[in-house]
Amino acid sequence: MTAAQLMGLLFLGRNVAHSVHLNTRSYSKHVALNIFYERIIGAADNFAEAYQGRKGLIGPIAIPAAKKTTNIIEFLQGQLDEIEKGRYEICDESDSTLQQLIDNIVEIYLRTLYKLRFLA
């Protein structure tokens, strides 16, 4: 995974979460997804700026097509799995600053999954 691919993945996650947020009848799901899509873009921006400060411009960012799923929990879990699998391809494990920013992204996913699984 590249930094540009990570950004595309996060932008897709934001778009899907916002769409589900607007179409749910569950208030707790509505709120949890609102927090997710507001926070994930800030975390993506923080990572992108720090990454570019360290390694240069990311380059073009393409938003991938959403995989067919009607389950937002499965969708977000799948994205989280991709992020965790690709994090050391994006930047070296020893780059603690960039890895912490990825940890911040992971934290947003984990907190949202908790809310969707146990509070919605």
Backbone as CSV, one residue per row, in Angstrom:
resi,resn,N_x,N_y,N_z,CA_x,CA_y,CA_z,C_x,C_y,C_z
1,MET,0.851,-1.180,0.000,0.000,0.000,0.000,0.895,1.242,0.000
2,THR,0.505,2.215,-0.771,1.224,3.484,-0.812,0.456,4.524,0.008
3,ALA,1.097,5.641,0.261,0.422,6.725,0.982,-0.783,7.223,0.182
4,ALA,-0.649,7.309,-1.134,-1.774,7.743,-1.969,-2.932,6.748,-1.876
5,GLN,-2.625,5.470,-1.838,-3.678,4.454,-1.702,-4.358,4.553,-0.342
6,LEU,-3.580,4.822,0.696,-4.165,5.018,2.021,-5.129,6.194,2.000
7,MET,-4.718,7.296,1.396,-5.588,8.469,1.335,-6.877,8.143,0.581
8,GLY,-6.766,7.446,-0.538,-7.954,7.064,-1.291,-8.883,6.181,-0.473
9,LEU,-8.315,5.252,0.273,-9.086,4.367,1.136,-9.824,5.166,2.206
10,LEU,-9.140,6.126,2.819,-9.758,6.943,3.863,-10.857,7.833,3.294
11,PHE,-10.627,8.397,2.116,-11.660,9.222,1.485,-12.900,8.373,1.165
12,LEU,-12.680,7.160,0.686,-13.793,6.257,0.419,-14.537,5.936,1.718
13,GLY,-13.789,5.633,2.772,-14.411,5.339,4.062,-15.276,6.485,4.539
14,ARG,-14.775,7.691,4.366,-15.547,8.875,4.755,-16.838,8.966,3.951
15,ASN,-16.746,8.754,2.639,-17.933,8.867,1.779,-18.980,7.805,2.102
16,VAL,-18.537,6.571,2.285,-19.474,5.489,2.600,-20.119,5.728,3.967
17,ALA,-19.316,6.102,4.956,-19.857,6.353,6.290,-20.873,7.493,6.262
18,HIS,-20.600,8.532,5.488,-21.527,9.663,5.411,-22.834,9.234,4.752
19,SER,-22.741,8.420,3.722,-23.939,7.931,3.046,-24.790,7.084,3.991
20,VAL,-24.158,6.159,4.704,-24.906,5.314,5.649,-25.474,6.166,6.779
21,HIS,-24.712,7.135,7.250,-25.146,8.070,8.291,-26.465,8.743,7.902
22,LEU,-26.566,9.140,6.636,-27.765,9.849,6.179,-28.948,8.920,5.946
23,ASN,-28.695,7.633,5.837,-29.764,6.689,5.507,-30.166,5.753,6.637
24,THR,-29.523,5.854,7.788,-29.866,4.955,8.882,-31.073,5.477,9.661
25,ARG,-31.779,4.554,10.254,-32.885,4.921,11.144,-32.473,4.797,12.606
26,SER,-31.217,4.375,12.814,-30.685,4.218,14.169,-29.967,5.495,14.582
27,TYR,-30.435,6.102,15.663,-29.813,7.338,16.121,-28.366,7.097,16.549
28,SER,-28.108,6.006,17.261,-26.742,5.752,17.732,-25.791,5.481,16.563
29,LYS,-26.273,4.794,15.532,-25.454,4.576,14.334,-25.221,5.901,13.620
30,HIS,-26.256,6.722,13.547,-26.172,8.047,12.928,-25.066,8.872,13.598
31,VAL,-25.066,8.887,14.919,-24.077,9.673,15.668,-22.676,9.080,15.523
32,ALA,-22.548,7.767,15.653,-21.231,7.122,15.556,-20.597,7.376,14.192
33,LEU,-21.384,7.285,13.141,-20.845,7.503,11.793,-20.532,8.971,11.550
34,ASN,-21.309,9.859,12.146,-21.013,11.293,12.053,-19.639,11.588,12.653
35,ILE,-19.376,11.046,13.810,-18.073,11.248,14.458,-16.971,10.666,13.582
36,PHE,-17.213,9.476,13.026,-16.211,8.849,12.172,-15.870,9.730,10.979
37,TYR,-16.870,10.130,10.199,-16.544,10.839,8.963,-15.983,12.227,9.218
38,GLU,-16.327,12.836,10.344,-15.712,14.121,10.670,-14.249,13.950,11.099
39,ARG,-13.962,12.934,11.884,-12.601,12.742,12.406,-11.646,12.136,11.390
40,ILE,-12.146,11.257,10.520,-11.236,10.532,9.641,-10.582,11.473,8.630
41,ILE,-11.265,12.486,8.185,-10.677,13.416,7.215,-9.588,14.245,7.868
42,GLY,-9.792,14.673,9.105,-8.742,15.402,9.817,-7.516,14.542,10.039
43,ALA,-7.738,13.273,10.395,-6.622,12.348,10.610,-5.900,12.066,9.298
44,ALA,-6.654,11.949,8.207,-6.043,11.734,6.888,-5.197,12.935,6.499
45,ASP,-5.712,14.118,6.735,-4.985,15.349,6.410,-3.708,15.460,7.240
46,ASN,-3.800,15.153,8.522,-2.611,15.182,9.386,-1.543,14.232,8.866
47,PHE,-1.951,13.007,8.518,-0.992,12.044,8.007,-0.381,12.523,6.695
48,ALA,-1.222,12.981,5.771,-0.732,13.397,4.454,0.274,14.535,4.567
49,GLU,-0.014,15.507,5.402,0.901,16.640,5.538,2.226,16.213,6.159
50,ALA,2.172,15.389,7.195,3.410,14.923,7.832,4.195,14.023,6.881
51,TYR,3.499,13.140,6.181,4.161,12.256,5.218,4.879,13.080,4.154
52,GLN,4.206,14.079,3.629,4.797,14.907,2.580,5.948,15.754,3.119
53,GLY,5.869,16.125,4.385,6.990,16.822,5.002,8.224,15.941,5.117
54,ARG,7.999,14.660,5.295,9.092,13.699,5.449,9.572,13.156,4.094
55,LYS,8.655,12.804,3.207,9.015,12.036,2.015,8.741,12.734,0.686
56,GLY,8.117,13.890,0.703,7.758,14.571,-0.540,6.296,14.328,-0.883
57,LEU,5.871,14.930,-1.975,4.460,14.881,-2.342,3.973,13.456,-2.583
58,ILE,2.759,13.202,-2.142,2.132,11.891,-2.288,1.794,11.620,-3.747
59,GLY,1.370,12.629,-4.460,0.954,12.454,-5.844,-0.543,12.286,-5.947
60,PRO,-1.018,11.913,-7.128,-2.462,11.794,-7.348,-3.105,10.768,-6.413
61,ILE,-4.279,11.118,-5.944,-5.033,10.237,-5.046,-6.297,9.802,-5.766
62,ALA,-6.443,8.514,-5.950,-7.642,7.952,-6.573,-8.492,7.312,-5.487
63,ILE,-9.774,7.561,-5.531,-10.687,6.930,-4.581,-11.159,5.615,-5.197
64,PRO,-10.874,4.497,-4.523,-11.270,3.200,-5.087,-12.786,3.030,-5.066
65,ALA,-13.270,2.118,-5.863,-14.696,1.792,-5.851,-15.023,1.038,-4.568
66,ALA,-16.188,1.292,-4.043,-16.619,0.594,-2.831,-16.935,-0.854,-3.156
67,LYS,-16.473,-1.748,-2.306,-16.836,-3.152,-2.446,-18.309,-3.296,-2.066
68,LYS,-18.981,-4.185,-2.744,-20.413,-4.372,-2.507,-20.649,-4.953,-1.115
69,THR,-21.238,-4.147,-0.254,-21.636,-4.631,1.060,-22.756,-3.751,1.572
70,THR,-23.660,-4.343,2.287,-24.737,-3.574,2.900,-24.496,-3.436,4.397
71,ASN,-23.353,-3.911,4.853,-23.054,-3.921,6.274,-21.885,-2.974,6.551
72,ILE,-22.164,-1.853,7.204,-21.132,-0.847,7.447,-20.051,-1.385,8.380
73,ILE,-20.403,-2.273,9.291,-19.395,-2.848,10.183,-18.398,-3.671,9.379
74,GLU,-18.887,-4.514,8.496,-17.994,-5.311,7.644,-17.139,-4.414,6.762
75,PHE,-17.730,-3.360,6.227,-16.998,-2.431,5.370,-15.846,-1.771,6.132
76,LEU,-16.155,-1.198,7.299,-15.117,-0.513,8.082,-14.069,-1.494,8.592
77,GLN,-14.492,-2.701,8.993,-13.531,-3.712,9.442,-12.602,-4.099,8.299
78,GLY,-13.137,-4.237,7.101,-12.320,-4.557,5.931,-11.302,-3.467,5.648
79,GLN,-11.726,-2.209,5.763,-10.786,-1.107,5.569,-9.706,-1.117,6.642
80,LEU,-10.107,-1.335,7.882,-9.142,-1.394,8.982,-8.132,-2.503,8.741
81,ASP,-8.591,-3.649,8.312,-7.686,-4.766,8.023,-6.666,-4.375,6.948
82,GLU,-7.128,-3.688,5.909,-6.219,-3.239,4.847,-5.182,-2.252,5.375
83,ILE,-5.614,-1.331,6.207,-4.697,-0.330,6.771,-3.638,-1.018,7.629
84,GLU,-4.077,-1.912,8.503,-3.131,-2.579,9.389,-2.174,-3.487,8.615
85,LYS,-2.655,-4.090,7.553,-1.805,-4.947,6.735,-0.758,-4.135,5.967
86,GLY,-1.140,-2.944,5.500,-0.258,-2.163,4.642,0.549,-1.074,5.310
87,ARG,0.387,-0.904,6.599,1.010,0.242,7.271,2.531,0.288,7.145
88,TYR,3.202,-0.868,7.138,4.671,-0.871,7.056,5.168,-0.811,5.614
89,GLU,4.239,-0.913,4.657,4.581,-0.640,3.261,4.548,0.873,3.017
90,ILE,3.680,1.556,3.714,3.522,2.999,3.550,4.745,3.739,4.077
91,CYS,5.186,3.356,5.248,6.380,3.965,5.834,7.023,2.963,6.785
92,ASP,8.294,3.126,6.962,9.079,2.196,7.765,8.558,2.112,9.191
93,GLU,8.635,0.932,9.732,8.196,0.684,11.105,8.897,1.591,12.114
94,SER,10.132,1.975,11.822,10.903,2.805,12.750,10.529,4.287,12.687
95,ASP,9.716,4.685,11.721,9.296,6.087,11.619,8.122,6.299,12.569
96,SER,8.453,6.527,13.837,7.431,6.562,14.879,6.417,7.686,14.689
97,THR,6.824,8.795,14.119,5.891,9.903,13.917,4.797,9.515,12.929
98,LEU,5.182,8.998,11.775,4.178,8.601,10.789,3.378,7.394,11.261
99,GLN,4.033,6.459,11.963,3.311,5.303,12.483,2.283,5.731,13.534
100,GLN,2.603,6.734,14.327,1.627,7.206,15.317,0.416,7.820,14.626
101,LEU,0.651,8.517,13.535,-0.476,9.092,12.803,-1.348,7.991,12.198
102,ILE,-0.736,6.892,11.787,-1.526,5.735,11.342,-2.260,5.131,12.536
103,ASP,-1.602,5.073,13.700,-2.277,4.599,14.910,-3.513,5.444,15.208
104,ASN,-3.422,6.754,14.994,-4.568,7.636,15.222,-5.724,7.280,14.288
105,ILE,-5.396,6.938,13.059,-6.414,6.506,12.091,-7.038,5.190,12.549
106,VAL,-6.200,4.242,12.956,-6.689,2.950,13.451,-7.612,3.162,14.650
107,GLU,-7.247,4.063,15.528,-8.060,4.344,16.718,-9.454,4.826,16.333
108,ILE,-9.566,5.654,15.311,-10.879,6.132,14.862,-11.725,4.958,14.380
109,TYR,-11.126,4.067,13.607,-11.852,2.886,13.137,-12.289,2.018,14.318
110,LEU,-11.379,1.743,15.248,-11.704,0.863,16.372,-12.811,1.438,17.247
111,ARG,-12.750,2.722,17.522,-13.787,3.344,18.352,-15.136,3.313,17.648
112,THR,-15.132,3.535,16.347,-16.382,3.499,15.594,-16.944,2.083,15.559
113,LEU,-16.077,1.102,15.330,-16.541,-0.288,15.317,-17.121,-0.690,16.673
114,TYR,-16.502,-0.269,17.748,-17.040,-0.533,19.085,-18.453,0.036,19.210
115,LYS,-18.619,1.289,18.821,-19.933,1.933,18.947,-20.973,1.247,18.078
116,LEU,-20.593,0.883,16.869,-21.548,0.227,15.972,-21.899,-1.184,16.432
117,ARG,-20.925,-1.899,16.989,-21.176,-3.276,17.423,-21.932,-3.369,18.744
118,PHE,-21.636,-2.467,19.669,-22.161,-2.642,21.022,-23.102,-1.556,21.505
119,LEU,-23.177,-0.433,20.799,-24.038,0.661,21.262,-25.151,1.001,20.277
120,ALA,-25.091,0.454,19.084,-26.124,0.786,18.076,-27.216,-0.256,18.052
